[in-house]
């Protein structure tokens, strides 16, 4: 199991984790054309947490995130703003109560 965190009541696991039920594949979609560089990881987690809650999940596993440069032509178009955009993906799943408690303890003992 990879690095774990809790955001807005949803457990995020950067890796595989044993789960009870798969709910959905998740992907962050930007909410505006400009100022993506001013966003943060919290913006990505917030959107994925909302999507996970909407399908009844309590965790996002295989969580991957980061920033990418836009294409050369788009960077020319946006040179007065920014040319970086966030991405985030994962799978919404339901973890057992025992697994949730195990992860919460692991986070507390860091």
URSUL-V645418 format. One record per residue. N is the residue number from 1. RES is the residue in three letters. PSI is psi as a letter, one per 30 degrees, with the letter a starting at -180 (NA if undefined). D_CENTER is the distance of its C-alpha to the mean C-alpha in whole Angstrom. Layout:
N;RES;PSI;D_CENTER
N;RES;PSI;D_CENTER
This chain:
1;UNK;k;16
2;UNK;a;14
3;UNK;k;13
4;UNK;k;11
5;UNK;l;10
6;UNK;k;11
7;UNK;k;9
8;UNK;h;12
9;UNK;g;13
10;UNK;k;10
11;UNK;k;10
12;UNK;k;7
13;UNK;k;9
14;UNK;i;9
15;UNK;a;12
16;UNK;l;14
17;UNK;k;15
18;UNK;k;18
19;UNK;l;17
20;UNK;e;20
21;UNK;k;18
22;UNK;k;16
23;UNK;e;15
24;UNK;l;13
25;UNK;k;11
26;UNK;k;8
27;UNK;k;8
28;UNK;k;7
29;UNK;k;11
30;UNK;k;12
31;UNK;f;15
32;UNK;l;17
33;UNK;e;20
34;UNK;l;20
35;UNK;h;19
36;UNK;e;16
37;UNK;f;16
38;UNK;f;17
39;UNK;l;13
40;UNK;l;11
41;UNK;e;8
42;UNK;e;8
43;UNK;e;9
44;UNK;e;5
45;UNK;e;4
46;UNK;e;8
47;UNK;e;8
48;UNK;e;5
49;UNK;e;7
50;UNK;e;10
51;UNK;e;10
52;UNK;e;10
53;UNK;e;13
54;UNK;f;15
55;UNK;g;15
56;UNK;g;16
57;UNK;l;13
58;UNK;g;13
59;UNK;l;10
60;UNK;j;7
61;UNK;l;9
62;UNK;h;9
63;UNK;k;6
64;UNK;k;7
65;UNK;l;6
66;UNK;a;10
67;UNK;k;12
68;UNK;k;15
69;UNK;k;19
70;UNK;l;20
71;UNK;l;23
72;UNK;e;26
73;UNK;e;28
74;UNK;e;25
75;UNK;e;25
76;UNK;e;29
77;UNK;e;28
78;UNK;g;26
79;UNK;f;27
80;UNK;f;28
81;UNK;c;24
82;UNK;l;22
83;UNK;g;21
84;UNK;k;17
85;UNK;k;14
86;UNK;l;10
87;UNK;l;8
88;UNK;k;5
89;UNK;l;6
90;UNK;a;6
91;UNK;k;9
92;UNK;k;10
93;UNK;l;13
94;UNK;k;16
95;UNK;l;17
96;UNK;l;20
97;UNK;e;21
98;UNK;e;23
99;UNK;e;19
100;UNK;e;18
101;UNK;e;21
102;UNK;e;20
103;UNK;e;17
104;UNK;e;18
105;UNK;e;21
106;UNK;e;19
107;UNK;e;17
108;UNK;e;21
109;UNK;g;23
110;UNK;NA;21
